[in-house]
Every structure is written in structure tokens, then in C-alpha cells.
């Protein structure tokens, strides 16, 4: 089983009451928000990495790409 940690948050009492009335589970909302935030940050970091690599890739000539692809295919 996955090890769990407890996280707490303070929200307006009115919002907590409204969540109860609507049958919304604070735990599920928090879990989804955390998952979404983690995914968003990973995507941002990946985009940063790509933006750093693209200028380097642009320096490689088309001929070099074609040669590398052909060599890879020939190795099969």
C-alpha cells in the first residue's frame, strides 16, 4: 500500500458548509489539485528543457540528420 501523508488547509467556513451541502469531498478535491499541480509543473519543466535543446538542434545540418537516420536504419 502507498504510504500516505496528511495535509491540511484552511478555507472559509461558508465554503466548507457549501461543500458539505453539495456532497463534495475536500480530500478528493485536494488530491486532484495536488495531482494537477504536479503534472503542470512537470510539463513546465519539460517545456523549459525543450526550449534549451531546440537552439542546439537547429545547429545540426539536415545532411547530418539524414546521415544519422540512415546509419540507424542500416544497423537494424
KOLGU-4560 file (N, C-alpha, C; in nm, 3 decimals, padded with zeros to 5 digits):
<recs>
<n_xx: 00.084 n_yy: -00.119 n_zz: 00.000 ca_xx: 00.000 ca_yy: 00.000 ca_zz: 00.000 c_xx: 00.089 c_yy: 00.125 c_zz: 00.000 mol: A seq: 1 type: UNK>
<n_xx: 00.042 n_yy: 00.226 n_zz: -00.067 ca_xx: 00.116 ca_yy: 00.352 ca_zz: -00.076 c_xx: 00.116 c_yy: 00.423 c_zz: 00.059 mol: A seq: 2 type: UNK>
<n_xx: 00.232 n_yy: 00.471 n_zz: 00.099 ca_xx: 00.242 ca_yy: 00.547 ca_zz: 00.224 c_xx: 00.178 c_yy: 00.683 c_zz: 00.204 mol: A seq: 3 type: UNK>
<n_xx: 00.099 n_yy: 00.725 n_zz: 00.300 ca_xx: 00.024 ca_yy: 00.850 ca_zz: 00.288 c_xx: 00.077 c_yy: 00.954 c_zz: 00.386 mol: A seq: 4 type: UNK>
<n_xx: 00.055 n_yy: 01.082 n_zz: 00.354 ca_xx: 00.088 ca_yy: 01.193 ca_zz: 00.442 c_xx: -00.037 c_yy: 01.278 c_zz: 00.459 mol: A seq: 5 type: UNK>
<n_xx: -00.048 n_yy: 01.345 n_zz: 00.570 ca_xx: -00.163 ca_yy: 01.430 ca_zz: 00.595 c_xx: -00.129 c_yy: 01.574 c_zz: 00.559 mol: A seq: 6 type: UNK>
<n_xx: -00.222 n_yy: 01.638 n_zz: 00.489 ca_xx: -00.207 ca_yy: 01.778 ca_zz: 00.450 c_xx: -00.335 c_yy: 01.849 c_zz: 00.495 mol: A seq: 7 type: UNK>
<n_xx: -00.322 n_yy: 01.968 n_zz: 00.549 ca_xx: -00.442 ca_yy: 02.040 ca_zz: 00.590 c_xx: -00.443 c_yy: 02.178 c_zz: 00.524 mol: A seq: 8 type: UNK>
<n_xx: -00.562 n_yy: 02.232 n_zz: 00.511 ca_xx: -00.577 ca_yy: 02.365 ca_zz: 00.452 c_xx: -00.693 c_yy: 02.436 c_zz: 00.521 mol: A seq: 9 type: UNK>
<n_xx: -00.681 n_yy: 02.563 n_zz: 00.538 ca_xx: -00.790 ca_yy: 02.641 ca_zz: 00.595 c_xx: -00.867 c_yy: 02.707 c_zz: 00.481 mol: A seq: 10 type: UNK>
<n_xx: -00.999 n_yy: 02.692 n_zz: 00.487 ca_xx: -01.086 ca_yy: 02.757 ca_zz: 00.390 c_xx: -01.197 c_yy: 02.829 c_zz: 00.467 mol: A seq: 11 type: UNK>
<n_xx: -01.264 n_yy: 02.919 n_zz: 00.399 ca_xx: -01.374 ca_yy: 02.991 ca_zz: 00.463 c_xx: -01.480 c_yy: 02.892 c_zz: 00.508 mol: A seq: 12 type: UNK>
<n_xx: -01.535 n_yy: 02.916 n_zz: 00.626 ca_xx: -01.638 ca_yy: 02.827 ca_zz: 00.682 c_xx: -01.755 c_yy: 02.814 c_zz: 00.585 mol: A seq: 13 type: UNK>
<n_xx: -01.791 n_yy: 02.923 n_zz: 00.520 ca_xx: -01.901 ca_yy: 02.923 ca_zz: 00.424 c_xx: -01.875 c_yy: 02.824 c_zz: 00.311 mol: A seq: 14 type: UNK>
<n_xx: -01.751 n_yy: 02.819 n_zz: 00.264 ca_xx: -01.716 ca_yy: 02.727 ca_zz: 00.155 c_xx: -01.721 c_yy: 02.583 c_zz: 00.203 mol: A seq: 15 type: UNK>
<n_xx: -01.675 n_yy: 02.557 n_zz: 00.325 ca_xx: -01.680 ca_yy: 02.422 ca_zz: 00.381 c_xx: -01.825 c_yy: 02.375 c_zz: 00.392 mol: A seq: 16 type: UNK>
<n_xx: -01.913 n_yy: 02.464 n_zz: 00.440 ca_xx: -02.055 ca_yy: 02.430 ca_zz: 00.452 c_xx: -02.116 c_yy: 02.402 c_zz: 00.315 mol: A seq: 17 type: UNK>
<n_xx: -02.077 n_yy: 02.484 n_zz: 00.217 ca_xx: -02.128 ca_yy: 02.465 ca_zz: 00.081 c_xx: -02.080 c_yy: 02.332 c_zz: 00.022 mol: A seq: 18 type: UNK>
<n_xx: -01.954 n_yy: 02.297 n_zz: 00.048 ca_xx: -01.903 ca_yy: 02.168 ca_zz: 00.002 c_xx: -01.984 c_yy: 02.054 c_zz: 00.064 mol: A seq: 19 type: UNK>
<n_xx: -02.011 n_yy: 02.064 n_zz: 00.193 ca_xx: -02.090 ca_yy: 01.961 ca_zz: 00.260 c_xx: -02.229 c_yy: 01.950 c_zz: 00.198 mol: A seq: 20 type: UNK>
<n_xx: -02.293 n_yy: 02.064 n_zz: 00.174 ca_xx: -02.427 ca_yy: 02.065 ca_zz: 00.116 c_xx: -02.428 c_yy: 02.000 c_zz: -00.023 mol: A seq: 21 type: UNK>
<n_xx: -02.320 n_yy: 02.020 n_zz: -00.097 ca_xx: -02.312 ca_yy: 01.969 ca_zz: -00.234 c_xx: -02.251 c_yy: 01.830 c_zz: -00.241 mol: A seq: 22 type: UNK>
<n_xx: -02.212 n_yy: 01.776 n_zz: -00.128 ca_xx: -02.154 ca_yy: 01.642 ca_zz: -00.126 c_xx: -02.015 c_yy: 01.635 c_zz: -00.186 mol: A seq: 23 type: UNK>
<n_xx: -01.941 n_yy: 01.744 n_zz: -00.174 ca_xx: -01.805 ca_yy: 01.749 ca_zz: -00.228 c_xx: -01.707 c_yy: 01.707 c_zz: -00.119 mol: A seq: 24 type: UNK>
<n_xx: -01.620 n_yy: 01.613 n_zz: -00.150 ca_xx: -01.521 ca_yy: 01.565 ca_zz: -00.055 c_xx: -01.396 c_yy: 01.653 c_zz: -00.061 mol: A seq: 25 type: UNK>
<n_xx: -01.364 n_yy: 01.723 n_zz: 00.048 ca_xx: -01.243 ca_yy: 01.806 ca_zz: 00.048 c_xx: -01.119 c_yy: 01.724 c_zz: 00.016 mol: A seq: 26 type: UNK>
<n_xx: -01.113 n_yy: 01.603 n_zz: 00.066 ca_xx: -00.998 ca_yy: 01.517 ca_zz: 00.041 c_xx: -00.978 c_yy: 01.491 c_zz: -00.108 mol: A seq: 27 type: UNK>
<n_xx: -01.086 n_yy: 01.459 n_zz: -00.176 ca_xx: -01.076 ca_yy: 01.432 ca_zz: -00.320 c_xx: -01.037 c_yy: 01.557 c_zz: -00.398 mol: A seq: 28 type: UNK>
<n_xx: -01.091 n_yy: 01.671 n_zz: -00.356 ca_xx: -01.058 ca_yy: 01.798 ca_zz: -00.424 c_xx: -00.909 c_yy: 01.828 c_zz: -00.407 mol: A seq: 29 type: UNK>
<n_xx: -00.859 n_yy: 01.810 n_zz: -00.285 ca_xx: -00.718 ca_yy: 01.838 ca_zz: -00.258 c_xx: -00.628 c_yy: 01.741 c_zz: -00.336 mol: A seq: 30 type: UNK>
<n_xx: -00.663 n_yy: 01.612 n_zz: -00.335 ca_xx: -00.583 ca_yy: 01.514 ca_zz: -00.408 c_xx: -00.575 c_yy: 01.548 c_zz: -00.556 mol: A seq: 31 type: UNK>
<n_xx: -00.690 n_yy: 01.585 n_zz: -00.616 ca_xx: -00.692 ca_yy: 01.619 ca_zz: -00.758 c_xx: -00.610 c_yy: 01.746 c_zz: -00.784 mol: A seq: 32 type: UNK>
<n_xx: -00.623 n_yy: 01.845 n_zz: -00.695 ca_xx: -00.547 ca_yy: 01.969 ca_zz: -00.712 c_xx: -00.397 c_yy: 01.944 c_zz: -00.704 mol: A seq: 33 type: UNK>
<n_xx: -00.356 n_yy: 01.858 n_zz: -00.612 ca_xx: -00.214 ca_yy: 01.826 ca_zz: -00.599 c_xx: -00.165 c_yy: 01.753 c_zz: -00.724 mol: A seq: 34 type: UNK>
<n_xx: -00.242 n_yy: 01.654 n_zz: -00.771 ca_xx: -00.204 ca_yy: 01.582 ca_zz: -00.893 c_xx: -00.192 c_yy: 01.677 c_zz: -01.011 mol: A seq: 35 type: UNK>
<n_xx: -00.290 n_yy: 01.768 n_zz: -01.024 ca_xx: -00.288 ca_yy: 01.865 ca_zz: -01.135 c_xx: -00.168 c_yy: 01.958 c_zz: -01.125 mol: A seq: 36 type: UNK>
<n_xx: -00.136 n_yy: 02.004 n_zz: -01.004 ca_xx: -00.023 ca_yy: 02.095 ca_zz: -00.985 c_xx: 00.109 c_yy: 02.025 c_zz: -01.018 mol: A seq: 37 type: UNK>
<n_xx: 00.122 n_yy: 01.898 n_zz: -00.979 ca_xx: 00.244 ca_yy: 01.822 ca_zz: -01.009 c_xx: 00.258 c_yy: 01.805 c_zz: -01.160 mol: A seq: 38 type: UNK>
<n_xx: 00.150 n_yy: 01.766 n_zz: -01.226 ca_xx: 00.154 ca_yy: 01.748 ca_zz: -01.372 c_xx: 00.190 c_yy: 01.880 c_zz: -01.440 mol: A seq: 39 type: UNK>
<n_xx: 00.128 n_yy: 01.989 n_zz: -01.398 ca_xx: 00.155 ca_yy: 02.120 ca_zz: -01.459 c_xx: 00.302 c_yy: 02.157 c_zz: -01.444 mol: A seq: 40 type: UNK>
<n_xx: 00.359 n_yy: 02.136 n_zz: -01.326 ca_xx: 00.499 ca_yy: 02.171 ca_zz: -01.304 c_xx: 00.591 c_yy: 02.084 c_zz: -01.389 mol: A seq: 41 type: UNK>
<n_xx: 00.559 n_yy: 01.954 n_zz: -01.401 ca_xx: 00.639 ca_yy: 01.865 ca_zz: -01.485 c_xx: 00.635 c_yy: 01.910 c_zz: -01.630 mol: A seq: 42 type: UNK>
<n_xx: 00.517 n_yy: 01.950 n_zz: -01.677 ca_xx: 00.505 ca_yy: 01.999 ca_zz: -01.815 c_xx: 00.586 c_yy: 02.127 c_zz: -01.835 mol: A seq: 43 type: UNK>
<n_xx: 00.581 n_yy: 02.216 n_zz: -01.737 ca_xx: 00.659 ca_yy: 02.341 ca_zz: -01.746 c_xx: 00.808 c_yy: 02.311 c_zz: -01.753 mol: A seq: 44 type: UNK>
<n_xx: 00.854 n_yy: 02.217 n_zz: -01.669 ca_xx: 00.997 ca_yy: 02.182 ca_zz: -01.670 c_xx: 01.037 c_yy: 02.117 c_zz: -01.802 mol: A seq: 45 type: UNK>
<n_xx: 00.949 n_yy: 02.033 n_zz: -01.856 ca_xx: 00.978 ca_yy: 01.970 ca_zz: -01.985 c_xx: 00.987 c_yy: 02.076 c_zz: -02.094 mol: A seq: 46 type: UNK>
<n_xx: 00.895 n_yy: 02.173 n_zz: -02.090 ca_xx: 00.897 ca_yy: 02.280 ca_zz: -02.190 c_xx: 01.026 c_yy: 02.362 c_zz: -02.178 mol: A seq: 47 type: UNK>
<n_xx: 01.071 n_yy: 02.386 n_zz: -02.056 ca_xx: 01.197 ca_yy: 02.459 ca_zz: -02.036 c_xx: 01.313 c_yy: 02.381 c_zz: -02.096 mol: A seq: 48 type: UNK>
<n_xx: 01.314 n_yy: 02.250 n_zz: -02.072 ca_xx: 01.421 ca_yy: 02.166 ca_zz: -02.126 c_xx: 01.421 c_yy: 02.168 c_zz: -02.278 mol: A seq: 49 type: UNK>
<n_xx: 01.303 n_yy: 02.159 n_zz: -02.335 ca_xx: 01.291 ca_yy: 02.162 ca_zz: -02.481 c_xx: 01.339 c_yy: 02.294 c_zz: -02.536 mol: A seq: 50 type: UNK>
<n_xx: 01.301 n_yy: 02.404 n_zz: -02.470 ca_xx: 01.344 ca_yy: 02.536 ca_zz: -02.521 c_xx: 01.495 c_yy: 02.553 c_zz: -02.515 mol: A seq: 51 type: UNK>
<n_xx: 01.561 n_yy: 02.479 n_zz: -02.425 ca_xx: 01.708 ca_yy: 02.485 ca_zz: -02.419 c_xx: 01.771 c_yy: 02.398 c_zz: -02.527 mol: A seq: 52 type: UNK>
<n_xx: 01.704 n_yy: 02.289 n_zz: -02.564 ca_xx: 01.759 ca_yy: 02.195 ca_zz: -02.662 c_xx: 01.737 c_yy: 02.242 c_zz: -02.806 mol: A seq: 53 type: UNK>
<n_xx: 01.626 n_yy: 02.307 n_zz: -02.832 ca_xx: 01.592 ca_yy: 02.346 ca_zz: -02.970 c_xx: 01.703 c_yy: 02.426 c_zz: -03.038 mol: A seq: 54 type: UNK>
<n_xx: 01.761 n_yy: 02.528 n_zz: -02.973 ca_xx: 01.869 ca_yy: 02.601 ca_zz: -03.041 c_xx: 01.987 c_yy: 02.511 c_zz: -03.078 mol: A seq: 55 type: UNK>
<n_xx: 02.016 n_yy: 02.412 n_zz: -02.994 ca_xx: 02.126 ca_yy: 02.320 ca_zz: -03.024 c_xx: 02.090 c_yy: 02.232 c_zz: -03.145 mol: A seq: 56 type: UNK>
<n_xx: 01.967 n_yy: 02.186 n_zz: -03.149 ca_xx: 01.924 ca_yy: 02.101 ca_zz: -03.261 c_xx: 01.925 c_yy: 02.178 c_zz: -03.393 mol: A seq: 57 type: UNK>
<n_xx: 01.895 n_yy: 02.306 n_zz: -03.387 ca_xx: 01.893 ca_yy: 02.387 ca_zz: -03.510 c_xx: 02.033 c_yy: 02.401 c_zz: -03.570 mol: A seq: 58 type: UNK>
<n_xx: 02.136 n_yy: 02.379 n_zz: -03.489 ca_xx: 02.273 ca_yy: 02.390 ca_zz: -03.538 c_xx: 02.315 c_yy: 02.268 c_zz: -03.619 mol: A seq: 59 type: UNK>
<n_xx: 02.240 n_yy: 02.158 n_zz: -03.606 ca_xx: 02.272 ca_yy: 02.036 ca_zz: -03.678 c_xx: 02.215 c_yy: 02.046 c_zz: -03.819 mol: A seq: 60 type: UNK>
<n_xx: 02.298 n_yy: 02.019 n_zz: -03.918 ca_xx: 02.253 ca_yy: 02.033 ca_zz: -04.057 c_xx: 02.157 c_yy: 01.922 c_zz: -04.095 mol: A seq: 61 type: UNK>
<n_xx: 02.078 n_yy: 01.948 n_zz: -04.198 ca_xx: 01.983 ca_yy: 01.848 ca_zz: -04.248 c_xx: 02.058 c_yy: 01.724 c_zz: -04.296 mol: A seq: 62 type: UNK>
<n_xx: 02.173 n_yy: 01.745 n_zz: -04.358 ca_xx: 02.252 ca_yy: 01.633 ca_zz: -04.406 c_xx: 02.295 c_yy: 01.542 c_zz: -04.290 mol: A seq: 63 type: UNK>
<n_xx: 02.332 n_yy: 01.602 n_zz: -04.179 ca_xx: 02.373 ca_yy: 01.523 ca_zz: -04.062 c_xx: 02.257 c_yy: 01.440 c_zz: -04.009 mol: A seq: 64 type: UNK>
<n_xx: 02.137 n_yy: 01.498 n_zz: -04.008 ca_xx: 02.018 ca_yy: 01.424 ca_zz: -03.963 c_xx: 01.992 c_yy: 01.305 c_zz: -04.055 mol: A seq: 65 type: UNK>
<n_xx: 01.997 n_yy: 01.331 n_zz: -04.185 ca_xx: 01.970 ca_yy: 01.225 ca_zz: -04.282 c_xx: 02.073 c_yy: 01.114 c_zz: -04.266 mol: A seq: 66 type: UNK>
<n_xx: 02.200 n_yy: 01.151 n_zz: -04.252 ca_xx: 02.306 ca_yy: 01.052 ca_zz: -04.236 c_xx: 02.284 c_yy: 00.968 c_zz: -04.110 mol: A seq: 67 type: UNK>
<n_xx: 02.250 n_yy: 01.033 n_zz: -04.000 ca_xx: 02.228 ca_yy: 00.963 ca_zz: -03.874 c_xx: 02.110 c_yy: 00.866 c_zz: -03.884 mol: A seq: 68 type: UNK>
<n_xx: 02.004 n_yy: 00.908 n_zz: -03.951 ca_xx: 01.887 ca_yy: 00.822 ca_zz: -03.968 c_xx: 01.922 c_yy: 00.702 c_zz: -04.053 mol: A seq: 69 type: UNK>
<n_xx: 01.994 n_yy: 00.725 n_zz: -04.161 ca_xx: 02.033 ca_yy: 00.614 ca_zz: -04.249 c_xx: 02.122 c_yy: 00.514 c_zz: -04.175 mol: A seq: 70 type: UNK>
<n_xx: 02.216 n_yy: 00.564 n_zz: -04.097 ca_xx: 02.305 ca_yy: 00.477 ca_zz: -04.021 c_xx: 02.228 c_yy: 00.394 c_zz: -03.920 mol: A seq: 71 type: UNK>
<n_xx: 02.131 n_yy: 00.456 n_zz: -03.856 ca_xx: 02.048 ca_yy: 00.385 ca_zz: -03.759 c_xx: 01.968 c_yy: 00.276 c_zz: -03.827 mol: A seq: 72 type: UNK>
<n_xx: 01.912 n_yy: 00.307 n_zz: -03.942 ca_xx: 01.835 ca_yy: 00.207 ca_zz: -04.017 c_xx: 01.923 c_yy: 00.092 c_zz: -04.063 mol: A seq: 73 type: UNK>
<n_xx: 02.045 n_yy: 00.124 n_zz: -04.105 ca_xx: 02.137 ca_yy: 00.022 ca_zz: -04.153 c_xx: 02.181 c_yy: -00.072 c_zz: -04.040 mol: A seq: 74 type: UNK>
<n_xx: 02.181 n_yy: -00.023 n_zz: -03.915 ca_xx: 02.220 ca_yy: -00.104 ca_zz: -03.802 c_xx: 02.118 c_yy: -00.213 c_zz: -03.769 mol: A seq: 75 type: UNK>
<n_xx: 01.996 n_yy: -00.195 n_zz: -03.815 ca_xx: 01.890 ca_yy: -00.293 ca_zz: -03.786 c_xx: 01.911 c_yy: -00.413 c_zz: -03.866 mol: A seq: 76 type: UNK>
</recs>
